[in-house]
Amino acid sequence: MPLSEHEQRLFEQIERSLAEDPKFASAVRASDPRFHTRRRLLVAAGVIIAGLALLVYGAVIKTPPLAVAGFVVMLASAAYAVQSHRRAQSPDLHVVGGTTSRRRTRGRSGRRPSFIDRMEDRWRQRPEGHR
């Protein structure tokens, strides 16, 4: 349901007053899941680079266990990054404006919904003002 003009003005006024409060802004930023996801992805990228350096160093000094350890570090960090990214893609009530109805329950077969099913879901969930 769209907001009336008066409600939109009030909402914008509240938004401006909250944006001026740095303590509130930092508290909201700290609890934002997107902030944590971004940080996890940056940490994973740094660890992947460290693993690559370990792999190259192990290859240069001809120490296969060190090179293998570097590869394992890179692989684990990449898996962590993918998991963090997938978790960020799922709807979450903690995100302002997030929804919980976006994800579809899987059928008995456990298969993912088809492209057409996802498009139908998006069509049904579009805002009321665009109909």
N, C-alpha and C positions, 0 to 999 in steps of 0.2 A: 504494500500500500504506500503510495507516494506521500511525502510530507506536504502540508499546505505551505503557502508562502510565508506565513507568520512563523510556523514551526521551523522552516528552513533558515529564516533570519535568526531565530533564537539559537538554533544549532550552530550557525556560523559565529554568533557572538560568544557562545560557550567555548567553541573551538579556539577562537582568538585568545580568550582569557586564559585557557589552559596552556596554550602554546607559549605564553609569556612567563609561565612558571617553570624555571629550569629544573627544579627538584622533581616536579611531577613528570616533566618530559623525560628525564633520565630514568625514573622509575618505570614509566611505560616502555621505554626502549629496552630496559633490562628484562622486562617480562614478555617481550615480543618474540614469538618463536622464530620469526624470520631472521631476527638478529642472531639468535643462537645457531640457526642453520648456516647462515653466512660465515659465522666464526668457525663452525665445525669444518666447512668446506675449505676455508683458508688454512686451517691447521692440517687437514688431510693433504692439501697441495704441498705444504711445506715438508711434511713427512715423506711424501712421494719424492720430492727433490732430494731429501737427505738419503733416502733409500737408493736413488739413482747414483748419487755420489758414492755411497758405500759399494754399490755394485761395480762401478767403474774403478774405484780404488782397489777392490779385491781382484779385479781382472788385471790391473796394471802391475800389482805386486805378486801376481800369480798365486793367489790364495783362494781356491774355489769355495771353501766354506764361507768366507767373508762375502764373496760375490753372491752366493746363494742366499745368505742372510739379507743382503741388500734387496734382492729380488722379492723375498718373502715380506720384507717391510713395505716395499712398494705395493705388493698385491694386497696386503692387509689394509693399507691406508686407502687404496682405491675402493675396496669393498666397503670400508667405513664411509667414504664420501658418497658412494651410491646409495647406501642405506640412509644416510642423512638426507640426501636429496629426495628419495622416495617418501620418507617420513614427512618431509616438508610439503609434498604434493597432496597428501591426504588432508581432507577438511578438518579444521580444528576450531572448537568454540572459543579458544583463547585469542584468536585473531579477530580484530574488530571487523565485522562484516562477514565473518566466516559462516559457513553453513554446514549442517550435518547431513542434509538430504542429498548431497551431490554423489556420494558413493553408493553404488548399487549393490545390493546383496547378491551374491553368486547363487546360482541355482544348485540343484543337487549334483550336477555333473562337475561343479567347481570351475567351470570355464569362465573366462573373462567376457564381459558383454561385447557384442559386436560394434562396429563403427555406427551402424544404423541405430542400435539401441542407445548408444551414447548421444547421438544427435537428437533422438527423440526425447531423451532426458533433458538435454539443454533447451530444447524447444518448450517443453512443459515448464521449465524453471525460469524462463526469461521474465524480466520485470513486467508488471501489469501495465505500465504505461505504453509499452511497445506493441500491444495487441491490436 
